[in-house]
Amino acid sequence: MTERPKDAECSDLFGKGEWTHQAVPPGCECPDCKEWRMDLLVWIDDEEVRCDSCGTIYNPGTGEVHSRGQVRTKGGSDDGHASAS
């Protein structure tokens, strides 16, 4: 995961002219891995968001974590162990 620049509120962030990421509002980042890129935080329903970086499911309004992410093996399958947090 890349570090969130200090001036990145809800603005487009540019890498060397190759990509653009929309930042989520402050406080809506993943509570486990602090992912801030909107395209990696997927709304499951009206209250739950799943972080594609670590697999955590949480409510950004309350900060409540519903499920911790799963460790992925090199092949991409779950190995059945929860990530350390």
DSSP file (Angstrom, degrees, kcal/mol; ACC not computed):
  #  RESIDUE AA STRUCTURE BP1 BP2  ACC     N-H-->O    O-->H-N    N-H-->O    O-->H-N    TCO  KAPPA ALPHA  PHI   PSI    X-CA   Y-CA   Z-CA
    1    1 A M              0   0    0      0, 0.0     2,-0.2     0, 0.0    34,-0.0   0.000 360.0 360.0 360.0 142.5    0.0    0.0    0.0
    2    2 A T        -     0   0    0      1,-0.1    34,-0.2     0, 0.0     2,-0.2  -0.568 360.0-102.2 -88.0 155.0    1.2    3.5   -0.8
    3    3 A E        -     0   0    0     -2,-0.2    -1,-0.1     1,-0.1    32,-0.0  -0.524  34.3-117.8 -75.2 142.4    1.3    6.2    1.8
    4    4 A R        -     0   0    0     -2,-0.2    -1,-0.1    30,-0.1    31,-0.0  -0.707  30.3-121.0 -81.3 123.1   -1.5    8.8    1.7
    5    5 A P    >   -     0   0    0      0, 0.0     3,-1.6     0, 0.0    -1,-0.1  -0.303  19.6-119.3 -61.8 149.3   -0.1   12.3    1.0
    6    6 A K  T 3  S+     0   0    0      1,-0.3    -2,-0.0     0, 0.0     0, 0.0   0.816 112.3  49.9 -61.1 -33.2   -0.9   14.9    3.7
    7    7 A D  T 3  S+     0   0    0      1,-0.1     2,-1.3     2,-0.0    -1,-0.3   0.226  81.3 113.6 -92.2  15.5   -2.9   17.1    1.2
    8    8 A A    <   +     0   0    0     -3,-1.6    -1,-0.1     1,-0.1     5,-0.1  -0.683  28.6 141.8 -92.0  87.6   -5.0   14.3   -0.1
    9    9 A E  S    S-     0   0    0     -2,-1.3     2,-0.8     3,-0.1    14,-0.1   0.510  84.2 -32.8 -88.4-119.0   -8.5   15.0    0.9
   10   10 A C  S    S+     0   0    0     12,-0.1     2,-0.3     2,-0.0    14,-0.1  -0.423 108.5 119.1 -96.8  57.6  -11.1   14.0   -1.7
   11   11 A S  S    S-     0   0    0     -2,-0.8    12,-1.2    13,-0.1     2,-0.3  -0.806  72.3 -96.1-121.1 160.9   -8.8   14.9   -4.6
   12   12 A D  E     -A   22   0A   0     -2,-0.3     2,-0.5    10,-0.2    10,-0.2  -0.581  36.6-150.3 -74.3 136.5   -7.3   13.0   -7.5
   13   13 A L  E     -A   21   0A   0      8,-2.2     8,-1.8    -2,-0.3     2,-0.5  -0.927   8.9-152.2-112.1 133.4   -3.8   11.8   -6.7
   14   14 A F  E     -A   20   0A   0     -2,-0.5     6,-0.2     6,-0.2     2,-0.1  -0.892   8.8-165.2-113.3 131.3   -1.3   11.4   -9.6
   15   15 A G  S    S-     0   0    0      4,-1.6     2,-5.9    -2,-0.5     4,-0.1  -0.283  71.6 -43.3 -90.2-172.0    1.6    9.1   -9.9
   16   16 A K  S    S-     0   0    0      1,-0.3    -1,-0.1    -2,-0.1    -2,-0.0  -0.012 101.9 -72.2 -54.8  46.5    4.2    9.8  -12.6
   17   17 A G  S    S+     0   0    0     -2,-5.9    -1,-0.3     2,-0.3     3,-0.1   0.570 122.1  96.1  74.4   8.7    1.5   10.6  -15.1
   18   18 A E  S    S+     0   0    0      1,-0.2     2,-0.3     0, 0.0    -2,-0.1   0.692  84.4  16.8-105.0 -22.7    0.6    6.8  -15.3
   19   19 A W        -     0   0    0     -4,-0.1    -4,-1.6     2,-0.0     2,-0.4  -0.972  53.5-152.5-149.4 160.5   -2.3    6.5  -12.8
   20   20 A T  E     -A   14   0A   0     -2,-0.3     2,-0.4    -6,-0.2    -6,-0.2  -0.999  11.6-170.6-135.5 133.7   -5.0    8.4  -10.9
   21   21 A H  E     -A   13   0A   0     -8,-1.8    -8,-2.2    -2,-0.4     2,-0.5  -0.990  17.7-138.6-126.0 134.6   -6.5    7.4   -7.6
   22   22 A Q  E     -A   12   0A   0     -2,-0.4    16,-3.2   -10,-0.2    17,-0.3  -0.793  24.4-136.3 -87.9 128.6   -9.5    9.0   -5.9
   23   23 A A  B     -B   37   0B   0    -12,-1.2    14,-0.2    -2,-0.5   -14,-0.0  -0.619  12.9-124.2 -85.6 143.2   -9.0    9.3   -2.1
   24   24 A V        -     0   0    0     12,-2.1   -13,-0.1    -2,-0.3     3,-0.1  -0.440  42.9 -84.3 -76.4 159.6  -11.8    8.5    0.3
   25   25 A P    >   -     0   0    0      0, 0.0     3,-2.1     0, 0.0     4,-0.2  -0.295  60.2 -83.1 -61.0 150.5  -12.8   11.2    2.8
   26   26 A P  T 3  S+     0   0    0      0, 0.0   -17,-0.0     0, 0.0   -16,-0.0  -0.289 119.2  29.0 -54.6 136.7  -10.7   11.3    6.0
   27   27 A G  T 3  S+     0   0    0     -3,-0.1    36,-0.0     3,-0.1     0, 0.0   0.273  99.5  87.2  93.6 -10.0  -11.9    8.8    8.5
   28   28 A C    <   +     0   0    0     -3,-2.1    33,-0.1     8,-0.1    35,-0.0   0.367  59.7 118.2-100.9   3.3  -13.2    6.3    5.9
   29   29 A E  S    S-     0   0    0     -4,-0.2     7,-0.2     1,-0.1     6,-0.1  -0.190  83.2 -80.8 -63.5 161.5   -9.8    4.5    5.4
   30   30 A C     >  -     0   0    0      5,-1.9     4,-1.4     1,-0.2    -1,-0.1  -0.477  36.7-141.7 -61.8 129.8   -9.6    0.8    6.2
   31   31 A P  T  4 S+     0   0    0      0, 0.0    -1,-0.2     0, 0.0    -2,-0.1   0.722  95.0  42.3 -69.9 -19.2   -9.1    0.5    9.9
   32   32 A D  T  4 S+     0   0    0      3,-0.1    36,-0.0     1,-0.0    -2,-0.0   0.932 132.4  13.0 -90.9 -57.1   -6.7   -2.3    9.6
   33   33 A C  T  4 S-     0   0    0      2,-0.1    -1,-0.0    23,-0.0    -3,-0.0   0.481  92.3-126.3-102.9  -2.5   -4.3   -1.5    6.7
   34   34 A K     <  +     0   0    0     -4,-1.4   -30,-0.1     1,-0.2    -5,-0.1   0.727  41.5 176.2  64.8  24.5   -5.2    2.2    6.3
   35   35 A E        +     0   0    0      1,-0.1    -5,-1.9    -6,-0.1    -1,-0.2  -0.393  10.2 177.3 -58.8 135.1   -6.0    1.8    2.6
   36   36 A W        +     0   0    0    -34,-0.2   -12,-2.1    -7,-0.2     2,-0.5   0.449  38.9 112.0-121.0  -7.2   -7.3    5.1    1.2
   37   37 A R  B >   -B   23   0B   0    -14,-0.2     3,-2.0     1,-0.2     4,-0.4  -0.612  59.0-146.6 -79.5 122.0   -7.8    4.5   -2.5
   38   38 A M  G >  S+     0   0    0    -16,-3.2     3,-1.1    -2,-0.5    -1,-0.2   0.804  94.9  61.0 -57.2 -34.7  -11.5    4.6   -3.3
   39   39 A D  G 3  S+     0   0    0    -17,-0.3    -1,-0.3     1,-0.2   -16,-0.1   0.614 105.3  48.7 -73.2  -9.7  -11.1    1.9   -6.1
   40   40 A L  G <  S+     0   0    0     -3,-2.0    12,-3.4     1,-0.1     2,-0.6   0.387  96.6  76.7-106.3   0.6   -9.9   -0.6   -3.5
   41   41 A L  E <  S-C   51   0C   0     -3,-1.1     2,-0.5    -4,-0.4    10,-0.2  -0.932  70.7-164.5-113.3 106.9  -12.6    0.0   -1.0
   42   42 A V  E     -C   50   0C   0      8,-2.9     8,-3.2    -2,-0.6     2,-0.4  -0.807  16.7-132.7-103.4 123.5  -15.8   -1.8   -2.2
   43   43 A W  E     -C   49   0C   0     -2,-0.5     6,-0.3     6,-0.2     3,-0.1  -0.615  20.6-177.1 -72.4 123.3  -19.2   -1.0   -0.8
   44   44 A I        -     0   0    0      4,-2.8     2,-0.2    -2,-0.4    -1,-0.2   0.865  68.7 -26.0 -86.5 -44.5  -21.0   -4.3    0.0
   45   45 A D  S    S-     0   0    0      3,-1.1    -1,-0.2     0, 0.0     3,-0.0  -0.736  92.3 -61.3-148.6-162.4  -24.3   -2.7    1.1
   46   46 A D  S    S+     0   0    0     -2,-0.2     3,-0.0     1,-0.2    -3,-0.0   0.682 132.4  24.0 -67.0 -17.1  -25.4    0.6    2.6
   47   47 A E  S    S+     0   0    0      1,-0.1     2,-0.4    12,-0.1    14,-0.3   0.542 108.3  74.8-125.0 -10.9  -23.3    0.2    5.7
   48   48 A E        -     0   0    0     11,-0.2    -4,-2.8    12,-0.1    -3,-1.1  -0.888  48.0-172.6-118.4 139.4  -20.4   -2.2    4.9
   49   49 A V  E     -CD  43  58C   0      9,-2.8     9,-2.5    -2,-0.4     2,-0.5  -0.976  11.6-150.9-123.8 137.9  -17.2   -1.7    3.0
   50   50 A R  E     -CD  42  57C   0     -8,-3.2    -8,-2.9    -2,-0.4     2,-0.6  -0.941  13.6-138.4-109.6 130.1  -14.7   -4.5    2.0
   51   51 A C  E  >  -C   41   0C   0      5,-2.8     4,-2.6    -2,-0.5   -10,-0.2  -0.768   6.3-159.9 -85.9 119.3  -11.0   -3.5    1.6
   52   52 A D  T  4 S+     0   0    0    -12,-3.4    -1,-0.1    -2,-0.6   -11,-0.1   0.665  88.2  61.7 -72.4 -15.7   -9.6   -5.3   -1.4
   53   53 A S  T  4 S+     0   0    0    -13,-0.5    -1,-0.2     3,-0.1   -12,-0.1   0.903 128.7   2.3 -75.9 -41.3   -6.0   -4.7    0.0
   54   54 A C  T  4 S-     0   0    0     -3,-0.2    16,-0.2     2,-0.1    -2,-0.2   0.527  93.4-116.7-125.7 -10.6   -6.5   -6.8    3.2
   55   55 A G     <  +     0   0    0     -4,-2.6    -3,-0.1     1,-0.3     2,-0.1   0.474  58.5 151.1  88.3   2.0  -10.0   -8.2    3.1
   56   56 A T        -     0   0    0     -5,-0.1    -5,-2.8    13,-0.1     2,-0.5  -0.444  33.6-152.3 -70.1 139.3  -11.4   -6.4    6.1
   57   57 A I  E     +DE  50  67C   0     10,-2.7     9,-2.3    -7,-0.2    10,-1.9  -0.966  30.4 153.5-112.4 127.0  -15.1   -5.6    6.2
   58   58 A Y  E     -DE  49  65C   0     -9,-2.5    -9,-2.8    -2,-0.5     7,-0.2  -0.936  47.8-113.3-149.3 166.2  -16.1   -2.5    8.2
   59   59 A N     >  -     0   0    0      5,-2.6     4,-3.0    -2,-0.3     5,-0.4  -0.929  21.1-162.8-104.8 110.0  -18.6    0.2    8.7
   60   60 A P  T  4 S+     0   0    0      0, 0.0    -1,-0.1     0, 0.0   -12,-0.1   0.752  87.2  58.7 -67.5 -21.8  -16.9    3.6    7.8
   61   61 A G  T  4 S+     0   0    0    -14,-0.3   -14,-0.0     1,-0.1   -33,-0.0   0.892 123.8  18.7 -72.1 -40.0  -19.7    5.5    9.6
   62   62 A T  T  4 S-     0   0    0     -3,-0.3    -1,-0.1     2,-0.1     3,-0.1   0.644  96.1-127.3-103.9 -19.7  -19.2    3.9   13.0
   63   63 A G     <  +     0   0    0     -4,-3.0     2,-0.2     1,-0.3    -2,-0.0   0.449  56.2 151.3  82.7   0.8  -15.7    2.4   12.6
   64   64 A E        -     0   0    0     -5,-0.4    -5,-2.6    -6,-0.1     2,-0.6  -0.482  40.7-140.6 -69.9 131.1  -16.9   -1.0   13.6
   65   65 A V  E     -E   58   0C   0     -7,-0.2    -7,-0.3    -2,-0.2     3,-0.1  -0.837  19.9-179.4 -94.6 122.9  -15.0   -3.9   12.1
   66   66 A H  E    S+     0   0C   0     -9,-2.3     2,-0.3    -2,-0.6    -8,-0.2   0.779  70.3   5.7 -90.6 -31.6  -17.3   -6.8   11.1
   67   67 A S  E     -E   57   0C   0    -10,-1.9   -10,-2.7     0, 0.0    -1,-0.3  -0.966  68.4-131.3-156.3 133.6  -14.6   -9.1    9.8
   68   68 A R        -     0   0    0     -2,-0.3   -13,-0.0   -12,-0.2    16,-0.0  -0.524  41.4 -93.7 -82.2 155.9  -10.8   -9.1    9.6
   69   69 A G        -     0   0    0     -2,-0.2    14,-1.9     1,-0.1     2,-0.4  -0.154  33.6-121.2 -66.4 161.9   -9.1   -9.9    6.4
   70   70 A Q  E     -F   82   0D   0     12,-0.2     2,-0.3   -16,-0.2    12,-0.2  -0.840  24.0-114.2-104.5 142.4   -7.8  -13.3    5.4
   71   71 A V  E     -     0   0D   0     10,-2.0     8,-1.5    -2,-0.4     2,-0.4  -0.610  32.5-142.7 -73.0 130.7   -4.2  -14.1    4.6
   72   72 A R  E     -F   78   0D   0     -2,-0.3     6,-0.2     6,-0.2     2,-0.1  -0.803   7.1-137.6 -98.4 137.1   -3.9  -14.9    0.9
   73   73 A T    >   -     0   0    0      4,-2.3     3,-2.0    -2,-0.4    -1,-0.0  -0.359  35.8 -95.3 -82.3 171.6   -1.5  -17.6   -0.3
   74   74 A K  T 3  S+     0   0    0      1,-0.3    -1,-0.1     2,-0.1    -2,-0.0   0.829 126.7  56.8 -57.8 -33.3    0.7  -17.2   -3.3
   75   75 A G  T 3  S-     0   0    0      2,-0.1    -1,-0.3     1,-0.1     3,-0.1   0.576 118.6-111.9 -75.3  -9.8   -1.9  -19.0   -5.4
   76   76 A G  S <  S+     0   0    0     -3,-2.0     2,-0.2     1,-0.3    -2,-0.1   0.459  76.4 121.6  95.7   1.8   -4.6  -16.5   -4.3
   77   77 A S  S    S-     0   0    0      1,-0.1    -4,-2.3    -5,-0.0    -1,-0.3  -0.622  70.2 -98.1 -96.5 158.7   -6.7  -18.8   -2.2
   78   78 A D  E     -F   72   0D   0     -2,-0.2    -6,-0.2    -6,-0.2    -1,-0.1  -0.499  22.8-158.9 -69.3 139.4   -7.5  -18.3    1.5
   79   79 A D  E     -     0   0D   0     -8,-1.5    -1,-0.1     2,-0.3    -7,-0.1   0.377  42.7-112.0-100.4   4.5   -5.3  -20.3    3.8
   80   80 A G  E    S+     0   0D   0     -9,-0.3     2,-0.5     1,-0.2    -8,-0.1   0.529  80.1 115.7  84.4   5.6   -7.8  -20.2    6.7
   81   81 A H  E     -     0   0D   0    -10,-0.3   -10,-2.0     0, 0.0    -2,-0.3  -0.917  62.4-128.6-111.6 134.6   -5.8  -18.0    9.0
   82   82 A A  E     -F   70   0D   0     -2,-0.5   -12,-0.2   -12,-0.2     2,-0.1  -0.465  33.1-104.1 -74.4 150.3   -6.8  -14.5   10.0
   83   83 A S        -     0   0    0    -14,-1.9     2,-0.3   -29,-0.2    -1,-0.1  -0.397  37.3-102.5 -73.4 153.7   -4.3  -11.7    9.5
   84   84 A A              0   0    0      1,-0.1    -1,-0.1    -2,-0.1   -15,-0.1  -0.572 360.0 360.0 -74.8 135.8   -2.5  -10.3   12.5
   85   85 A S              0   0    0     -2,-0.3    -1,-0.1    -3,-0.1    -2,-0.0   0.328 360.0 360.0-147.7 360.0   -3.8   -7.0   13.7
